[in-house]
Amino acid sequence: MKGWFQRFMSGRYGFDRFGGFLSITSLVLVLLGALFSSVLYWLGLVMLGYCYFRILSRNLNKRYQENMKYLALQSKVTGWFGMQRTRFAQRKQYRYFRCPQCHQQLRVPRGRGRISISCPKCGNQFIKKS
């Protein structure tokens, strides 16, 4: 049986991070749909079908590109939440400002009074209270 499955899956894309996300999300939607709304149930089943389609697909390049788009989006979201966590942890030592010209985010130490802040990206100077 193991050899048959290996022969069946050879040349197919298989499971990746996007497939894992789709399978977990579809499971959650199916469970929520069973409790609350049939629309969520059917949406979960469609997502599960798409997940299996991706796993059994022979178009490796297309599935790889989909996974890379998902990973880029996931990196952007997790990076934003990581930045917010860092800002929250450093909220007593630093203040964060945006440059009015180029919108670069700048970090300055707290408790220095009114200071002139120079943007390292564009060289613009502005005055803020730290």
Order of alpha helices (4+ residues) and beta strands (2+ residues): alpha-alpha-alpha-alpha-beta-beta-beta-beta
